[in-house]
Amino acid sequence: MQELYPFKFKPINKDKIWGGQKLKKLLNKEFSPLPNCGESWEISGVQDEISVVANGFLEGNNLEELIEIYMGELVGEKVYEKFGVEFPLLIKFIDANDDLSIQVHPDDEMSKERHNAFGKTEMWYVLQADEGSELIAGFNQEVDQKKYLEHLEKNTLMEILNTEKVKAGDVFFMPAGRVHAIGKGIVVAEIQQTSDVTYRIYDYNRKDDKGNTRELHTDLALDAIDYTFEKEYRTHYHTHKNQSSELVSCPYFTTNMIELTHSIEKDYNDLDSFIIYMCLEGNYAISWGEDKAMEVSKGETILVPASIENFILVPKDGQKVKMLEVFVK
């Protein structure tokens, strides 16, 4: 059997009523048929939306087929034991040209019971934000279910939600249960559990071109919402050049930032997980094994199999490179 190598996948582009054109400009994404591309799914194991390999001898195979054949060699033994052929993460770029609906996601237990699915804990790394752009994360005061319902019924929900002005580089962790929404003018990289279960709780009373409002999931959301008030919702972090700097670590994923100014060697003998790199800035090469190398451009996402435990990341032509590094501990 031929040895595994770092995979690139064909992005799955999503035309959204709130989408725009920034993914083309910022990340070199090509999707000319889509006038409002809201999402580029970089790596997906979501059923009926499974990523297809775009490079190497396994080109044309989808991610589930790869896991069926290579199992722990691809995703890591512990990951395979827990998730089987279902890839545990969904990796996206999102362009919010308009406000997204306010929503909440159930946790694993509730999702399994109601939808036979995993819950949805996620995080956002802000790539670009127009001046004055805001997002919603949690509540701005102590709230219980009764108070929440009162505001929902009076159409004053915004009064109790926490809004945050954002800029490039901001990080927000959204555990299942936290009410949230990406605001107009913001582009994010999103790392989340493999789940498409979303409860929409408010959509600004918007109507589509036929005069219909979007479906809300008020009753389902009530028990899913975590009403806890937090003093701080933004994630604070520090980066160190040419090494992995942790942004978020939770049971579902760990996300690091790497800012490359020169070549670095990575040793992941002790990790037992696939590694994902989302290239946000610059171009680089990854080299592994004996004389094997692959170039990666801004906007591209790669999956390094668990079996490749040692490799080198090399910025091209002295460029500054920024990338997100994601794996399961």
N, C-alpha and C positions, 0 to 999 in steps of 0.2 A: 504493500500500500504506500502510495506517495505521501511524503511528509506534508503536514499542514503549513500554512503560511498566513501572514496577515491579510484579512479580507476587507475588500471594499464592497459596498452593496449599492444597488440602484435605489436612489431615494424614492419614497412614496409621497408624492405631492398631493396636498389637500386644498381644493378650492373652497374658501370660506367667505361668507358674506362680509366678515370683518377683516379679511386678509388684504394684503397690499403687494408691493413690488420690491420691498427692501431686501428680501433674501437673494434676489438676483444681484443687487448692487453690492451688498455687504459681503456675501458669501459665495459669489460666482455661481449661484444656482440657476440652472437652465430649465425653464418650464413655460416656454412661450404660449402654449395653448391655454394656460390658466391666467385669467385676468386678475384674480384676487387670491394669490397663493398664501394662505394663512399658515400652513404647516408643511414642513419637510420632515417626514419620518425617516430618520437615518438608519436605524436598526430596529426592527419590529418582529416580535413573535406573536403578535395579536392574530387570532384566527381570521382567515380570509384576507389578511393584510401582512403576510409573512415576507420578510426581506429576501431578495434574490441576489446571489453573488454576482459581482460585476467584473471580477478579475481572476486570472490564473486558471488552472486546469479544472477547477470546480465551478467555473462560471456557468450561470443558468440554473444551478441548484439552489433551493431555498434553505433558509436557516434551520428549519425543522428537520429537513432531510439530512443536513450536515450533522445535527446532534444525534439523530438516529444511528448514523454510521460511526461517528467518532466519539460520541458520549463524553466522558470525563476528560478525554484528551483535548476536546475543544473547549468545554465550559468549566472544567474542574470537577474532580470526583465528588466533592461535597455538594456542589451546585447541582450536578446531575442526579445525585441521590434524592435531593429535595424537590427538584422541579421536573425531572425527566426530560422529555423532548421540548417542553415549553421554555423558551428563552425568558429569563426572569425580568428583563428590563426593556423599556421602550424609550428610545433616544430620539429627541426632536429638536428642530429649530422652529420657533413660532414668531410670526410677524403680525402684531396687532395694529392694524391700520384704523381700527375702531375699538371701542370698549367691548371686551368679552363679557358674557353673562356672568353673574355672581353665582358661584357653585360650591359644592362640597362633595367629597368622596368618602364612601364608607370604608371602614377598616377591614382587615382580613376576615374576621369572624362574621361580621354582618354581610359582607360580600359573598362569602361561601354559603351562608344560610339563604340569602335572598336570590343570588344570581349564579351560584356555583362558580364563582370567580375569585381572583385575588383582590384585595383592597388596593387603594391607590395613595401611597405616600410619594411625594415628588419634591423636586427642588428646581429653582430657576436661577440661572446666571444671566444677568442683564448684559446684552452685547451692545445695545444702542438704545438711547431714549431721547425723544424730542424734549426740548426745554419745557419744564412744567409737567411732564408726564407723571402719572400716578398709578399705583396698583393698590389693590385691597388685600389685606392680610389680617384676619381675625377681627376682634371687637376692640372698641376704644374705651370700654367701661365694663363693669361687672354686669353680666347678662345671665338670665335664666331662660328656660323655654317659654315661660309665660310672657316675659318682657319682649322676647324675640318675636313671638306671634302677634303681640299687640302692635309692634312697629310694622310688621309685615302687612297686617290687615289695614293699617292706617296709611300705607304707602310711604312710610318714613324710615324704612330700613337703613338708608344711608346715614342717618343720624347716629347709629350705634356701631357702624363699621369703621375699622381702622384703615385710613388711607396713608400711603407712603409716597413721597416724592422720590423718584429714582434717577440714577445715572448709571452709565456704563461701569461694570465691575461690581455692582451690587448683587448680593446673594440673598435669596429667601428660601427657607426650608418650609415645606407645607406638609406636615404630617396629616394622615387621614383624619377627617373630622374638622379641620380648620377651614372656615369660610374664606374664599379668596376669589380674585379676578385680576387678570392682566388688563391694564388700561391702555387707551389709545396712544399710539406713538412709541410703543415699546417692542423691542426684539429680544427674545430670550433663547438660551439653550435650556432645554428641559430634560431632566433625568427623572424617570418615574418607574414604579412597578408596572409590570405588564398587566394592564387593566384598562378597559374602556368604559368603566362604570362611573357615570357622573350624574349627580342630582343638581339640576338647575333650580335655583331658588328665587332669582330675580333677574329680569332682562330689560329694565328701564322702560317697561311698557312699549317696547318697540314692536312695529308691525312689518311684515314682509310686503312684497309688491302686490300681494293679493288681499292685504288688509288683515292678515291673520297674525295673532301673537304666538310666540313660541311656547311649546309645552313646558310647564313648570312641574317640579316634583316635590311640592310642599310637604306632603305627608311623609314620603319616604325620607326626606331630608331631616325631619324633626329629631329622630333618634340617632341620626348619623352625626349631627353637629356636636362639636366639642365647644361648650359655652365658656370655657376658661378664658379669663382676661389675662393677657401677658403684657408686661411693661415694655418689652422689646421684641419685635418680630423679625427685624433685619439680622442677618448672620454677620458677625464681625470676624475677620480673619487677617492673617499676615502671610505674605508670600516671600519666598527666598529664591533668588534666581538659580536656575540650573539644578533644581531639586523639586520633588513633589511636596506641595504645600497644601495641607488639608483644608477644604472648605466645609464639607459636610460628611459626617459618618453616622450611619444608622444601620439597623439590622438588614435593610434591603439593599443598600449600596453605600459605597464610599466614593466621594468625588474630590479630587485634588486639582490644583492649578499647577501647571509647569510653564515657567517662562524661560525659554532657551536663548542663551547668547553664544553658547559653544556646545560641542558634543558631550553627551552624558551616557554613561553605561547604566543599564537597569538590570537588577538581579531580583527575580521574583520566584526563587526556588521554594520559598516558604509560603507562597500565597494560595495556591490551589484554586485559581479563578482565571477566567478570561479577563482581558483588559481592553477597554475601549478608549480611543483617543479622538476627541473632537477638535479639529484644528480651527482656531478662531482668528489667527493672525499669522502671516508669513507662510513659508513653505519649508518642508524638512524631508529628510529621508530616514527610514528605519532600516537598519541592517541586522541580520541574524544569521546564525549557522556559519557555514563556510562560503563567503563571498555572495551571500544573498542580500538583496537590498530592494527597496521600493520607495518611490517618491510619493509624498502626500502634499496636497495643495490646500490653501486656505478654503474653508468650507467643506472639506472632506472629513469623513468619519471612518475610522478603521477599527476592526476587531482583531486583537492579537490572541490566538488560541492559548489555552493554559499550558500546552506542551512546549511553547516557546518561552522559556523562563529567563533567558538572557538575551538582551539585544541592545543596540546603540541607537540613540536619537541624535540626528545630525542636522542643524539648521543649514539651509541652502544659502551660499554666497554671503555669509555674514549677516543674514536677516535675523531680526528679532522674531521669535516664534512664541505664540501663546496657545496652549492647548488645555483642554479639560481631560483628566485621566479618571476613568471610572471602573470600579470592579466590585466584587462581592467578597466581603471578608469571611 
